[in-house]
């Protein structure tokens, strides 16, 4: 049966000389795998230029709930991405975001709040003209909200340490690898309260930003099943230094 839905492209892999497998986060069914038959052929109505990381698509799909692999019949951009593929910082952030989504979002069911957040993130990233340094951190913090382990405030304003295993701010410290300590913990607290347009209001020193990113990756390892890190972060780190 044919359905229409929107989707956010997360990853593509070669299936054959002419076809691709695409991992797409859909509005109707959450994360799904699709085959795009003949998409690499010159005669295909679906252009591979549409299939960039974080591409936002309108799709007509053949969907059956008992299949591991669904079929895309038609796909076109729901809006045109103008800058992400062509600006190094933005494309690096997109690669980082898609890897995080791919490794953490497994649910094959609709989540309108998460879908809307990702939609807004793509639009913001594409339109932004400056101030992207803290955006990957903001994205990690916000994604933890949808994944069920958003940092919790339980110790009041004097709770200066973020305990990674418990996911809470505390007045008590701990070993270096078990906590986020000041000043990084205070930047984390501020990131939790910001809107998407605001992260670069924070002037986080580069060294502290790197420390906080490493701690957040470890936090994900503790709380997200089968999460072992993000290869794209090292590339992102080098790009964002410039």
C-alpha positions in Angstrom: 0.0 0.0 0.0 1.3 3.5 -0.8 1.6 6.2 1.8 2.9 9.8 1.8 5.2 11.0 4.6 8.1 13.2 5.3 11.5 12.0 6.3 15.0 13.1 7.3 17.8 11.3 5.6 20.3 9.9 8.1 22.5 7.5 6.1 22.8 5.8 2.7 24.7 2.7 1.7 25.2 1.0 -1.6 22.9 -1.9 -2.3 23.8 -2.6 -5.9 25.3 -0.8 -8.9 22.1 1.2 -9.3 20.3 1.1 -5.9 20.8 2.4 -2.4 19.7 1.6 1.1 18.6 4.7 3.0 18.1 5.0 6.8 15.4 7.7 7.2 13.7 9.1 10.2 10.1 9.4 9.1 7.3 11.4 10.5 4.8 8.5 10.5 6.9 5.5 11.5 10.1 6.8 13.2 13.4 5.2 12.0 13.0 3.0 8.9 15.2 1.4 6.3 14.3 2.0 2.6 15.5 0.7 -0.7 15.8 3.2 -3.5 15.7 1.1 -6.6 17.6 2.4 -9.6 18.3 5.7 -8.0 21.9 5.9 -9.4 20.6 5.5 -12.9 20.4 8.6 -15.1 16.7 7.8 -15.7 15.8 7.8 -12.1 13.2 10.4 -11.1 14.9 10.6 -7.6 18.1 12.6 -7.9 21.0 11.6 -5.7 21.7 15.3 -5.1 18.5 15.2 -2.9 20.1 12.5 -0.7 22.6 14.5 1.4 22.9 14.1 5.2 19.9 15.8 6.8 18.0 16.1 3.6 14.4 16.7 4.4 12.2 14.8 2.0 8.5 14.5 0.9 8.1 10.8 0.0 5.6 8.4 -1.5 6.5 5.0 0.0 5.3 1.4 -0.2 5.1 0.5 3.4 4.3 -2.8 5.1 4.8 -3.1 8.8 6.2 -6.6 8.8 9.1 -5.7 6.4 12.6 -4.8 7.5 13.1 -2.9 4.2 10.5 -0.5 2.8 10.4 0.9 -0.8 10.5 4.5 -1.8 8.5 5.2 -4.9 8.9 9.0 -5.1 11.0 11.5 -3.2 11.7 15.2 -3.5 13.0 17.9 -1.2 10.4 19.3 1.2 12.7 22.4 1.2 15.9 23.1 -0.5 19.1 23.0 1.5 21.2 25.9 0.3 24.4 26.0 2.4 25.0 22.8 4.5 26.7 20.8 1.8 28.9 23.7 0.7 30.2 25.2 4.0 32.8 23.1 5.9 31.6 23.9 9.4 28.0 23.2 8.5 28.7 20.0 6.7 30.8 18.8 9.6 28.0 19.6 12.1 25.6 17.7 9.8 27.8 14.7 9.7 28.1 14.8 13.5 24.3 15.1 13.9 23.5 12.3 11.5 26.0 9.9 13.2 24.4 10.7 16.6 20.9 10.2 15.3 21.9 6.9 13.6 23.5 5.5 16.7 20.8 6.5 19.2 17.4 6.7 17.6 16.1 3.2 17.1 12.3 3.4 17.7 10.2 2.4 14.7 7.3 4.6 15.7 6.2 8.2 15.3 7.6 10.8 17.7 6.3 14.2 16.5 8.2 16.2 19.1 11.6 14.7 18.0 10.7 15.0 14.3 9.8 18.7 14.8 13.0 19.3 16.7 15.2 17.7 14.0 13.2 19.7 11.3 13.9 22.9 13.1 17.6 22.1 13.6 18.1 21.5 9.9 16.4 24.7 9.0 18.4 26.7 11.6 21.7 25.1 10.5 21.1 25.9 6.9 20.1 29.5 7.5 22.7 30.4 10.1 25.3 32.9 9.1 27.6 32.7 12.1 27.8 31.5 15.7 27.9 27.7 15.2 30.6 26.8 17.8 28.3 25.6 20.5 25.6 24.2 18.3 26.9 20.5 18.4 26.9 20.7 22.2 23.4 22.1 22.2 22.3 19.3 19.9 23.6 16.6 22.1 22.0 18.1 25.2 18.6 18.5 23.5 18.7 15.0 22.0 19.2 13.5 25.4 15.8 15.0 26.3 14.1 12.9 23.6 16.2 9.8 24.4 15.2 9.8 28.1 18.3 10.9 29.9 18.2 14.7 29.9 20.3 16.1 32.8 18.2 16.6 36.0 18.4 19.5 38.5 18.0 17.9 41.9 20.6 19.7 44.1 19.6 23.3 43.7 21.8 26.2 42.6 24.7 25.1 44.8 24.9 21.7 43.0 28.1 22.4 41.1 28.9 18.9 39.9 27.1 16.9 37.3 27.2 13.2 38.1 27.3 11.2 34.8 26.0 7.9 35.9 23.0 9.3 37.9 22.4 12.1 35.3 21.9 14.7 38.1 23.6 17.8 39.4 24.9 17.4 42.9 26.8 19.2 45.6 29.1 16.2 45.9 32.0 15.6 43.6 33.6 12.3 42.6 36.3 10.9 40.5 37.4 12.8 37.4 35.7 10.3 35.0 32.4 10.2 36.9 31.5 13.9 37.0 31.5 17.1 35.0 33.1 19.7 37.3 33.1 23.5 37.1 33.4 25.5 34.9 32.2 22.9 32.3 29.2 21.8 34.5 28.0 25.4 34.7 28.1 25.8 30.9 26.1 22.5 30.7 23.5 24.0 33.0 23.2 27.1 30.8 22.9 25.1 27.6 20.0 23.2 29.1 18.0 26.5 29.3 18.7 27.9 25.9 16.7 28.0 22.7 18.1 26.8 19.4 19.0 30.3 18.3 20.9 31.1 21.5 23.8 28.7 22.1 26.5 31.0 20.9 25.5 33.6 23.4 27.7 31.5 25.7 31.4 32.2 25.3 32.7 28.8 26.1 36.5 28.6 25.9 37.7 26.1 23.2 39.4 23.8 25.8 36.3 23.7 28.0 34.0 23.1 25.0 36.2 20.1 24.0 36.1 18.8 27.6 32.4 19.1 27.8 31.9 17.4 24.4 34.0 14.5 25.5 32.1 14.2 28.8 28.8 14.3 26.9 29.9 11.5 24.6 30.8 9.5 27.6 27.4 10.3 29.1 25.8 8.9 26.0 27.9 5.7 26.3 26.5 5.3 29.9 22.9 5.8 29.0 22.3 4.8 25.4 22.4 1.1 24.4 25.2 0.0 22.1 26.6 3.6 21.8 30.4 3.5 21.6 31.4 7.0 20.6 31.3 9.3 17.6 33.9 9.1 14.9 32.8 12.3 13.3 33.7 14.3 16.4 37.4 14.4 15.7 36.8 15.9 12.3 34.3 18.3 13.8 36.8 19.3 16.5 39.5 20.2 13.9 37.0 22.1 11.7 35.6 24.1 14.6 39.1 25.2 15.8 39.5 27.2 12.6 
